[in-house]
Amino acid sequence: MSLFAFEELTFRYPEAPRDALRDVSVAIEPGQFVLVCGQSGCGKTTLLRQFKSALAPHGHQSGQVLFDGVPLADVPEREQVARIGFVMQDPDAQIVTDKVWHELAFVLESLGCDERTMRLRVAEMASYFGIQHWFHKNVGELSGGQKQLLNLASVMAARPDVLVLDEPTSQLDPIAASDFLATVHRINRELGTTVVMSEHRLEEV
């Protein structure tokens, strides 16, 4: 069974003259690395936000999105938070706390994990992503690349089945972008996490 399936999905923003998405049908299998590419304004962000109900834009939609064979609208929000990770373009847009360690723990707190599990997961993510050296820093002290890596680590703390990334390197310098993309590949390769990403640096991806 496909992890995600889009069946003739069409979407139009309110009062827009044309559809942003039209008859999109695609199946994404567990463990795949899927790249969404196209010109600016073609609907990549609109499509990626359909992967999570809380991020889906307001408008008229037909067709359906299935997650593990179930309509996404019927999948409880808590399950979506735990199983579907999302990293946005702007590194600052996703950070909600003031300390690195607290940001890593935030999604786990939201899911109601016990303290022992939180401590273990936070330590694992800090080690896996190599951020233990700035573990106690204020988020405001971090570079753009560090913030985006923190966003990625925070999302992965929940151990999601699928990781969706919307042009995550668009505001990073070339070195930080290359390091970030290498980390995403490592997550897919080593952890088996399904990755769906839009990105302009096609050669590196």
C-alpha positions in Angstrom: 0.0 0.0 0.0 1.2 3.5 -0.8 2.2 5.7 2.1 0.6 8.7 0.3 -1.8 8.7 -2.7 -3.2 11.7 -4.5 -6.2 10.9 -6.5 -7.2 13.5 -9.1 -6.6 16.3 -6.7 -7.7 19.7 -7.9 -7.3 22.9 -5.8 -8.2 26.5 -6.4 -7.7 29.5 -4.1 -10.7 31.7 -3.3 -11.5 34.1 -6.1 -8.5 32.8 -8.2 -9.1 32.8 -12.0 -7.6 29.3 -12.4 -6.7 26.1 -10.5 -3.5 26.1 -8.6 -3.5 22.3 -8.9 -5.4 20.2 -11.5 -6.0 16.5 -11.6 -2.9 15.6 -9.6 -2.5 11.8 -9.2 0.6 10.3 -7.7 1.5 7.4 -5.4 4.4 7.7 -3.0 5.8 4.4 -1.6 7.5 4.0 1.8 11.2 4.8 1.7 11.1 6.8 -1.6 12.9 10.1 -2.1 10.6 12.2 -4.3 11.6 15.6 -5.8 8.9 18.1 -6.7 10.3 20.5 -9.3 8.9 23.2 -11.6 9.0 27.0 -12.2 8.3 29.5 -9.4 4.6 29.9 -9.0 3.6 26.5 -10.6 2.0 25.2 -7.3 4.8 23.3 -5.6 4.1 24.8 -2.2 0.4 24.4 -2.6 0.9 20.7 -3.4 3.3 20.1 -0.5 0.9 21.7 2.0 -1.7 19.1 1.0 0.4 16.6 2.8 -0.7 17.9 6.2 -4.2 19.0 7.1 -3.0 21.8 9.5 -1.0 23.4 6.7 -3.5 22.9 3.8 -4.5 26.3 2.3 -8.1 27.5 2.3 -9.9 27.1 -1.0 -12.0 24.7 -3.2 -10.7 21.2 -3.4 -11.8 18.1 -5.2 -10.3 14.6 -5.4 -8.6 13.2 -2.4 -5.4 12.6 -0.5 -4.9 9.2 1.2 -2.4 8.5 4.0 -1.8 4.8 4.6 -5.1 4.2 2.7 -7.1 6.5 4.9 -8.4 10.0 3.7 -6.0 12.5 5.3 -8.9 14.5 6.7 -9.9 11.5 8.8 -6.4 11.0 10.2 -6.3 12.5 13.8 -4.1 15.6 14.1 -1.9 13.9 16.8 -1.1 11.1 14.4 -0.3 13.6 11.6 2.0 15.5 13.9 3.8 12.3 14.9 4.0 10.6 11.4 4.3 13.5 9.0 7.2 16.0 9.4 7.3 19.3 7.5 10.1 21.8 7.1 9.3 25.2 5.6 11.4 27.6 3.5 12.0 30.3 6.2 14.2 28.9 9.0 12.7 31.5 11.4 9.0 30.6 10.6 9.0 27.3 12.3 11.0 27.9 15.5 8.7 28.5 18.5 11.0 28.4 21.6 14.1 30.4 22.7 16.6 27.6 23.4 18.0 24.9 21.2 17.3 22.0 23.6 13.7 23.2 24.2 13.0 23.4 20.5 14.2 19.8 20.1 11.8 18.7 22.9 8.8 20.8 21.8 7.1 18.4 19.4 7.6 15.5 21.9 6.0 17.6 24.7 3.1 18.3 22.3 2.7 14.6 21.7 2.6 14.0 25.5 5.8 11.9 25.7 7.1 11.1 29.1 10.2 12.8 30.4 12.5 9.8 30.0 11.5 9.3 26.4 11.9 13.0 25.7 15.4 13.1 27.2 16.4 10.1 25.2 15.0 11.3 21.9 16.5 14.8 22.4 19.9 13.3 23.1 19.7 11.0 20.1 18.7 13.9 17.7 21.4 16.2 19.1 24.0 13.5 18.5 22.7 12.4 15.1 22.6 15.9 13.7 25.8 17.0 15.4 24.3 19.9 17.3 25.3 18.9 20.8 27.9 21.7 20.9 25.3 24.4 20.7 22.7 22.5 22.6 22.2 25.2 25.3 22.4 28.2 23.0 19.7 30.7 22.5 18.0 30.2 19.1 18.7 33.8 18.2 22.5 33.2 18.3 22.3 30.6 15.5 23.0 31.1 11.8 20.4 30.5 9.1 21.9 27.1 8.3 22.0 26.1 12.0 18.3 27.2 12.5 17.2 25.1 9.5 19.2 22.1 10.8 17.5 22.6 14.2 14.1 22.6 12.4 14.9 19.4 10.7 16.2 17.8 14.0 13.1 18.9 15.9 10.8 17.4 13.3 12.8 14.1 13.2 12.6 13.8 17.0 9.0 12.5 16.5 10.4 9.8 14.2 8.0 10.6 11.3 7.3 8.1 8.5 7.5 10.9 5.9 9.5 14.1 5.8 8.1 16.9 3.6 10.4 19.9 2.8 9.4 23.0 0.9 12.5 24.5 -0.7 14.4 24.2 2.7 17.7 25.7 1.4 16.2 28.8 -0.4 17.6 31.1 2.3 20.9 29.3 3.0 24.3 30.0 1.6 25.8 27.3 -0.8 27.9 25.5 1.9 25.0 25.4 4.4 22.6 24.3 1.7 25.0 21.5 0.6 25.4 20.2 4.2 21.6 20.4 4.7 20.8 18.4 1.6 23.5 15.8 2.5 21.8 15.4 5.9 18.4 14.9 4.2 19.8 12.2 2.0 21.3 10.5 5.1 18.0 10.5 6.8 16.4 8.8 3.8 19.2 6.3 3.4 20.0 5.4 7.0 16.6 5.8 8.7 14.4 4.8 5.8 12.3 7.9 6.1 10.2 8.8 3.1 11.3 12.2 1.7 9.2 14.5 -0.5 11.0 17.8 -1.3 10.8 20.8 -3.6 14.2 22.3 -4.3 15.8 24.6 -6.9 19.3 23.1 -6.4 18.5 20.1 -8.6 22.0 19.1 -9.3 22.8 18.6 -5.6 19.6 16.8 -4.9 
